[in-house]
Amino acid sequence: MRICLGLGAEEKMTIEIAKIKPEHDVAVAEVVRLVLTEYGANKPGFAWDDPQLDHLSKTYADENSQYLVVIQDGVVMGGGGIGPLEGGDSHVCELQKMYFLPQIRGTGFGTALLGTLLGFAREQGYRHCYLETLLSMSAANGLYNKTGFKVLDKPMGNTGHGSCDTWYLLVL
């Protein structure tokens, strides 16, 4: 899927959103680690420490999961995934590892990617979508609030991300 959004009077950015492939794995892991480092989350208790981070194409090969990458001019600029919530009810999915490089934040591509992922979640029969993040990721929190996610008092499931400080749930 190709998306073109206007950034200014004459400036446009075209980005491709595609299912992750093995050739994207290294670049996606690098993006995730760069963003986590930016927010001081480059340590255990965050996605930084996830054993599957270096081979997400394999992790999201299951029919109930999907990871999409955001590519500009052949360069992976970010991505995000949907998968079952580990240790949660079967009708609850989790928005996972949705991170973007600073160059494309605030351009509308996060909204487009999130909409596509939530559409997939609905098609799979999930009834709720959970996510966990950091309060300091203000742009991401703004997107989640705008999309209709509601803040939770405590985490759900058993994700291994015990250092996250903000949790959301969306009724699909």
Secondary structure as UniProt FT lines:
FT   STRAND          2..6
FT   STRAND          12..19
FT   HELIX           22..24
FT   HELIX           25..38
FT   TURN            39..40
FT   TURN            44..45
FT   HELIX           47..49
FT   TURN            51..52
FT   HELIX           53..55
FT   HELIX           56..59
FT   TURN            60..61
FT   TURN            63..64
FT   STRAND          66..72
FT   TURN            73..74
FT   STRAND          75..84
FT   TURN            86..87
FT   TURN            90..91
FT   STRAND          92..100
FT   HELIX           102..104
FT   TURN            105..106
FT   HELIX           109..123
FT   TURN            124..125
FT   STRAND          128..133
FT   TURN            135..136
FT   HELIX           138..147
FT   STRAND          150..152
FT   TURN            162..163
FT   STRAND          166..171
//
